[in-house]
Amino acid sequence: MSSAPPPRSPYAALFAVPGAAAFTLWNVLARLPMGMFGVSAVLMISAARGSYALAGAVTATGLAATAVVGPWTARMVDRYGQARVAVPAASVGVLGSLGLVVCVRYDAPAWTLFAAYAATATTPNTGGMSRARWAHLFRDDAAARHTANSFEQAVDEACFMLGPVLAAFLCTTFFPEAGTLVGACMFLTGTVLFAAQRRTEPPLSPRPSSSGSLLRGNAALAPLLAVFVCTGALFGSLEVATIGFADERGHRGAAGVVLALQAAGSCAAGLLYGLARPAGQPGDRFRRCLALMAALALLPLAAAGTGSLLALAGALLVAGMATAPTMVTGMGLVQSTTPPDRLNEGMTLAVTGLLGGIAAGSAAGGWSVEHLGAAAGFVVPASAASLALLTAATGRARAVRGAPAGS
């Protein structure tokens, strides 16, 4: 009597698809530097110029520029294909990072730092391109798409867990510019090899569904993007406040490790979330996730009040557990409200919202750390999380009021 084979893990089923492992491997290499660039820039600029406010403002400028250029780059990817657009766009972005290194290294005027970092705006959304491949491969399997989105969010968190650690190690062990230089090499190499995986690349649509803005006539997408802006402000301010807090206590090199714990909590939660089959409406789940994220965002603020870096590390680990489920559910909502032939653009708009929020959060966090103290800087991420929940609730209330009677 033969026993039935054990059920295959949902994650194993993803990588049973020919070519999936290859494009994932090189995409991870391209995405890891995304967790390095911001921390590397802050450490590099603050070490050379002695100002967290300047470092935060420069990184905010680069993120804001990416928020403006990113959707255009994504539209080109949807129209002409990942392979044709990603590599030249990544090359231009790397030149901007190298320009920043030169300006910092040779004590160029402050305005050149802003100009150089703004040139990184063409950096393509490699995570969005990977999600677009999964969406194409499992276009008829919603459960597999949920698992794939959870895996991709876990990859994002792993990159933002390992990236800051690697950046802090390189910048403090070797020289302040090392993190940016290594990150640029990894990013360009990963993007080139990812783009070479042609058999899993989504095919081009012969006739695009539309050529105008995705926001025009899409009442569901705009409120989602507003929530992503607030969520990005949480991430950006939390990063700068944590670096400032560690530096204030004489443990500058430990900042990357402490930040990694927040991403570790999110990564673990994301992988577990991918094994679940959440019930209920995605919009309701999204608001519940945001409520949990807002509640847990108070933990780092309370921990910073104790003055203990160890307490802050533990608080960030727990607080991070709300991040991945929130982002997975939010990205799923974005995908469901975006035409299939403009999926990369839709997801890049979501990332654009995040980047815009991160830019504002980085600037606000840098100002708070420099003028009010590192512990007070954690008020900014806690406020941003509450604002994200309020924005989602307000959008839901408007949708209900605008719905036809009896709907």
Disulfide bonds with the S-S distance in Angstrom:
none
